[in-house]
């Protein structure tokens, strides 16, 4: 019934993220950053020296720094060590006694992410961070209607919190490389569900970059295109990108990323002239007309 030992897997990279159904864009003035269940207890199920765990913590530290620099409230969830049978309810049937059977110190947030005096720490009782907490009230009183979600585990608390946010007319964003899960398959399932049914999936770097500068630059476009190609060492900006191996799914993903940054170009627009120079000319015209 307890959480199993969790094997390492590669953190999903942004080019492999699902295509979002919405065109929502995170706005620091509207957002709250939720660091979900990053307690020593839950991180302890990963292997010692886990690359996945280290990358998760690194990305969350970067996002917390960005949040504080941009006036985005940081809210933590943490399950209590003392939980009665009534408090845990049906969780007992699914997971056993949980933290109650562990060392009390394992209740603490991992040291690299320890909250400061300005942060809010909510006592967490159920999968959703909204259940039996003041999260919804806190967001409404602050006039915030976007929730940026990172932490563990992606297909349980993170995903269910995103669903609950959506049901409360709050736009949820799962940060695809700032969550971790039991397995890569479950991690990707959570991202896919949120992108298709209740929210948006965004990458750590894209979130920070989008907030820093909403304008798409030529350097950004070239870096993004190079990231989609297996071999871009001799990339000719006027050469058909099909010759470099770019495929229709990658073009669709790029169109989705541009849309998220406020540049409304379609798959058909990009497919009509698949060269780096033509794409930049198209994007530049769109930006100038906006």
C-alpha positions in Angstrom: 0.0 0.0 0.0 2.9 2.4 0.6 4.7 4.4 -2.0 7.2 2.1 -3.8 10.9 2.8 -4.3 11.1 5.0 -7.4 13.6 4.4 -10.2 15.3 7.2 -12.0 14.1 8.2 -15.4 15.1 11.1 -17.8 13.2 14.3 -17.1 11.0 15.0 -20.1 12.4 17.8 -22.3 10.3 20.7 -23.6 10.4 19.5 -27.3 8.6 16.4 -26.2 5.9 18.2 -24.2 2.3 17.8 -25.5 0.7 20.5 -27.6 -1.5 22.7 -25.4 -5.2 23.1 -26.4 -5.3 26.6 -24.9 -3.3 29.7 -25.7 -3.0 30.8 -22.1 0.1 32.8 -21.2 1.4 33.1 -17.7 1.3 36.6 -16.2 3.3 37.3 -13.1 0.6 39.8 -12.0 -2.0 37.1 -12.1 -0.1 34.1 -11.0 0.7 32.1 -7.8 3.6 29.6 -7.8 2.7 26.4 -5.9 5.5 24.1 -4.7 3.7 20.9 -4.2 4.6 18.4 -1.5 8.4 18.8 -1.8 8.9 17.2 1.6 11.9 15.0 2.5 9.4 12.1 3.0 8.2 12.1 -0.6 11.6 12.8 -2.2 13.1 10.0 -0.1 11.5 7.3 -2.3 13.8 8.2 -5.1 17.2 6.6 -5.4 20.3 8.1 -3.7 21.9 10.5 -6.2 18.8 10.5 -8.4 19.5 12.7 -11.4 15.7 13.3 -11.8 15.4 14.5 -8.2 18.4 16.8 -8.5 17.0 18.3 -11.7 13.6 18.7 -10.2 15.0 20.6 -7.2 17.3 22.8 -9.4 14.4 23.9 -11.7 12.2 24.6 -8.7 14.9 26.7 -7.1 15.2 28.7 -10.4 11.4 29.2 -10.5 11.2 30.3 -6.9 13.9 32.9 -7.6 12.0 34.1 -10.6 8.7 34.2 -8.6 10.2 36.3 -5.9 11.9 38.7 -8.4 8.6 39.2 -10.2 6.3 39.5 -7.2 4.6 36.1 -7.7 3.4 34.7 -4.3 5.0 31.4 -3.4 2.8 28.8 -1.7 3.9 25.4 -0.4 1.8 22.4 0.5 3.1 20.0 3.1 1.3 17.0 4.7 1.5 16.9 8.5 3.2 14.2 10.4 0.3 13.7 12.8 -2.7 12.5 10.9 -5.6 10.7 12.6 -7.5 8.0 10.9 -10.4 10.4 10.4 -8.1 13.1 8.9 -6.6 10.6 6.4 -9.9 9.1 5.5 -9.7 6.9 2.4 -6.0 7.7 1.9 -5.5 5.0 4.5 -7.0 2.4 2.2 -4.8 3.5 -0.8 -1.5 4.4 0.9 -1.5 3.3 4.5 -0.6 5.6 7.3 1.8 7.7 5.3 4.0 10.2 7.1 2.5 9.2 10.5 4.8 6.1 10.4 7.9 8.1 9.4 10.5 10.2 11.2 8.9 13.5 12.1 11.8 15.4 10.5 10.8 13.9 7.1 7.8 16.3 7.2 10.2 19.2 6.4 10.5 20.7 2.9 13.8 19.7 1.4 16.6 22.2 2.5 17.2 23.8 -1.0 13.6 24.8 -1.1 12.9 25.7 2.5 10.3 28.5 2.6 11.1 31.9 4.0 8.9 34.2 6.2 7.1 35.7 3.2 6.0 32.3 1.8 2.7 30.6 2.7 2.8 26.9 3.8 -0.6 25.1 3.6 -1.3 21.9 5.5 -2.2 19.4 2.9 -4.8 16.6 3.5 -5.9 15.4 0.1 -4.6 15.0 -3.4 -5.8 18.5 -4.4 -4.1 21.4 -2.8 -7.5 23.1 -2.7 -9.2 20.5 -0.4 -9.4 21.6 3.2 -7.0 24.5 2.7 -7.4 28.2 2.2 -5.7 28.2 -1.3 -8.7 29.3 -3.2 -9.5 32.0 -0.7 -5.9 33.2 -0.7 -5.9 33.4 -4.5 -9.2 35.2 -4.7 -8.3 37.8 -2.0 -5.0 38.5 -3.9 -6.9 38.8 -7.2 -4.9 36.0 -8.8 -6.4 33.5 -11.3 -3.4 31.6 -12.6 -1.6 28.7 -10.7 1.9 27.6 -11.7 2.4 24.0 -10.3 5.6 22.2 -9.7 6.6 19.4 -7.3 5.6 15.8 -6.7 3.9 13.6 -7.8 2.8 14.7 -11.2 0.0 12.2 -11.9 -1.5 12.5 -8.4 -1.5 15.7 -6.4 -0.1 18.0 -9.2 -2.6 16.8 -11.8 -5.6 16.7 -9.5 -4.8 20.2 -8.2 -4.7 21.4 -11.8 -8.1 19.9 -12.4 -9.5 21.5 -9.3 -8.1 24.9 -10.3 -9.7 24.6 -13.7 -13.1 23.8 -12.1 -12.7 27.0 -10.0 -11.9 29.1 -13.2 -8.3 29.4 -12.3 -5.9 28.8 -15.2 -3.5 26.0 -14.2 0.0 25.6 -15.6 1.9 22.4 -15.0 5.7 23.1 -15.3 6.6 19.9 -17.2 10.3 19.8 -16.2 9.6 21.0 -12.6 7.4 18.0 -11.6 8.4 14.4 -11.0 6.5 11.1 -10.7 6.6 7.4 -10.1 7.6 6.7 -13.7 8.2 8.5 -17.0 5.0 7.0 -18.4 2.9 8.5 -15.5 4.8 11.8 -15.7 3.9 12.1 -19.4 0.3 10.9 -18.8 -0.1 13.8 -16.4 1.3 16.4 -18.8 -0.9 15.0 -21.6 -4.1 15.1 -19.6 -3.5 18.7 -18.4 -2.6 19.9 -21.9 -5.7 18.3 -23.4 -8.3 18.7 -20.7 -7.8 21.3 -18.0 -4.7 23.5 -18.4 -1.4 24.2 -20.0 2.0 22.6 -19.9 5.0 25.0 -19.9 8.8 24.5 -19.4 10.9 26.2 -16.7 13.0 28.1 -19.2 10.1 29.2 -21.3 8.2 30.4 -18.2 11.1 32.5 -17.1 11.9 33.8 -20.6 8.3 34.6 -21.5 7.9 36.7 -18.4 11.3 38.4 -18.9 10.5 39.3 -22.6 7.4 38.4 -24.4 8.9 39.3 -27.8 10.3 36.4 -29.9 13.8 37.2 -31.1 15.6 35.8 -34.1 18.2 34.2 -31.7 15.4 32.6 -29.8 13.9 31.2 -33.0 17.3 29.9 -34.3 18.0 28.2 -30.9 14.6 26.7 -30.9 14.9 25.3 -34.4 18.4 23.9 -33.7 16.9 22.2 -30.7 14.4 20.4 -32.9 17.0 19.1 -35.3 19.3 16.1 -34.8 22.1 17.7 -36.7 22.1 21.5 -37.0 25.9 22.1 -37.0 25.8 23.6 -40.6 22.3 25.0 -40.5 21.7 27.2 -43.6 19.0 29.7 -42.8 17.7 29.6 -46.4 17.7 25.8 -46.7 14.4 23.8 -46.5 14.3 22.5 -43.0 12.7 19.2 -44.2 16.2 18.4 -45.5 17.5 18.6 -41.9 14.8 16.1 -40.7 12.2 18.4 -39.2 8.8 16.8 -39.1 5.2 18.0 -39.0 4.8 17.3 -35.3 7.8 19.5 -34.5 6.4 22.3 -36.7 3.1 22.0 -34.9 4.9 22.2 -31.5 6.8 25.3 -32.6 3.5 27.0 -33.8 2.0 26.2 -30.3 5.1 27.7 -28.5 4.9 30.8 -30.7 1.2 31.1 -29.9 1.9 30.9 -26.2 4.3 33.8 -26.7 1.7 35.9 -28.4 2.7 35.2 -32.0 -0.2 33.8 -33.9 1.2 31.8 -36.7 -0.4 28.5 -37.8 1.1 25.2 -38.8 0.1 26.0 -42.4 1.9 29.3 -42.2 5.1 27.6 -41.2 4.8 24.6 -43.5 4.3 26.9 -46.5 7.9 28.1 -46.3 10.0 25.9 -44.0 13.2 27.8 -43.8 14.6 29.7 -40.8 14.8 33.0 -42.8 11.2 32.7 -44.0 10.0 31.8 -40.5 11.7 34.8 -39.0 10.3 37.1 -41.7 6.8 35.8 -41.0 7.2 36.2 -37.2 8.7 39.7 -37.6 5.7 40.8 -39.7 3.3 39.3 -37.1 5.1 41.1 -34.3 5.1 44.4 -36.1 1.4 44.1 -36.8 0.5 43.3 -33.3 
